[in-house]
Amino acid sequence: MKPGAFAYRRPATLDEALALLASHGEAAKPIAGGQSLVPMMNLRMAQPEVLVDVAGLPGLDAIVDLDDAIELGALARHQSIADSPLVRARCPLLAEAAACIGHYAIRQRGTLGGSLAHADPAAQLPLVAVTLGATIVVQGAGGRRELSAREFFVSIMTTALAADELVVAARFPASGAREGAAFRLFNRRHGDYAIVSAATRVALDEAGLVRRLDLGVGAVEAVPVSLAALADAQRGRRPDAAWIDAVSSAAREAVDAQDDARASALYRRELTGTLVGRALGAALAQARTGAVTP
Ligand SMILES: Cc1cc2nc3c(=O)[nH]c(=O)nc-3n(C[C@H](O)[C@H](O)[C@H](O)COP(=O)(O)OP(=O)(O)OC[C@H]3O[C@@H](n4cnc5c(N)ncnc54)[C@H](O)[C@@H]3O)c2cc1C
């Protein structure tokens, strides 16, 4: 399939890009890595009249340490996130998730901003953003605003972005000592979107009890799901094997899994329990020893 006809604009600055989006309204779409938008255009699921290519905008691919968080520009590519020593040290969950997106060629082109804006409920980076409570920074001709990831994702492939706004950055809370994190997914073929995915970060106190837990599940509902209420209730618990079983069972019951052509709701619910258990086991091992369990 081939896309419909479109005009192509390549602005040199962020202001110019925002002005183009404002003047064309719904008829325009930004393109960054093109790894989701181009297939959608080829299938005629998206038919923008004007493509505003933001991939070359200067200064939007930086990854910066803000002490209690790391901030990534919207044009940070999946593979740069996976390879970044700063992300690996300060937010290993994000690096691990980025490393398992699609295939190498896709990771070399796809961007953080594109993945967040595309809002596929099975995508890795939106799940990490929701699980960790990331902040998404968006900008339009009228100025900047900041949204929590949980406000940003509205429904399947639908976000709180206005047509004239761009994602410009996202801030992810940084990890500290005695913390471990893990991302686990199940798919039928390497590189496919997940049928279910689970993300977690656990912090232990000096006695080895749960100090804080973040837990989220992807590809089961229309948006990535934060299991914050379940996670918050785990503070002070002893994280042994029975605890992992109990949290996995509770996660399985907490999701409102949906059917689609790839898997039934029942199968997704069962997978949720299994993957949450695996992710918790790996994250705990890391929190205790500092070692990453593959
Ligand atoms: C074969 C294949 C397998 C894949 N597997 C996975 C996978 O397993 N997991 C996964 O997460 N993804 C997967 N992807 C998608 C890939 O991660 C994309 O890179 C990502 O979804 C979108 O990033 P992009 O920069 O390519 O965005 P684009 O394709 O350029 O744009 C996607 C959408 O975001 C909008 N957009 C782009 N940048 C911005 C911005 N800064 N602000 C506002 N809107 C913006 C566009 O208008 C468009 O609506 C796969 C893609 C392919 C082709």
The ligand as an ORCA input file, in Angstrom:
! r2SCAN-3c Opt
* xyz 0 1
  C       7.566     -3.848     12.837
  C       7.396     -2.879     13.978
  C       7.410     -3.369     15.288
  C       7.265     -2.496     16.344
  N       7.276     -3.014     17.607
  C       7.101     -2.184     18.651
  C       7.109     -2.696     19.986
  O       7.290     -3.879     20.237
  N       6.909     -1.813     20.992
  C       6.716     -0.477     20.765
  O       6.548      0.270     21.719
  N       6.726      0.028     19.523
  C       6.916     -0.781     18.474
  N       6.927     -0.262     17.211
  C       6.684      1.199     17.035
  C       7.942      2.021     17.307
  O       8.329      1.953     18.633
  C       7.726      3.503     17.001
  O       9.015      4.029     16.909
  C       6.968      4.346     17.973
  O       5.695      3.793     18.236
  C       6.712      5.750     17.428
  O       7.877      6.515     17.411
  P       8.279      7.315     16.107
  O       9.283      8.323     16.534
  O       8.652      6.368     15.061
  O       6.916      8.112     15.779
  P       6.207      8.434     14.392
  O       5.875      7.173     13.679
  O       6.975      9.469     13.677
  O       4.868      9.092     14.950
  C       3.938      8.320     15.692
  C       2.797      9.239     16.165
  O       3.295     10.190     17.100
  C       3.143     11.539     16.606
  N       4.360     12.230     17.037
  C       5.645     11.895     16.754
  N       6.493     12.675     17.453
  C       5.713     13.520     18.185
  C       5.996     14.550     19.137
  N       7.256     14.873     19.516
  N       4.962     15.198     19.702
  C       3.673     14.890     19.363
  N       3.340     13.924     18.485
  C       4.360     13.240     17.915
  C       2.914     11.401     15.116
  O       2.147     12.459     14.597
  C       2.173     10.082     15.043
  O       0.810     10.278     15.361
  C       7.094     -1.093     16.124
  C       7.097     -0.590     14.827
  C       7.250     -1.478     13.760
  C       7.249     -0.917     12.357
*
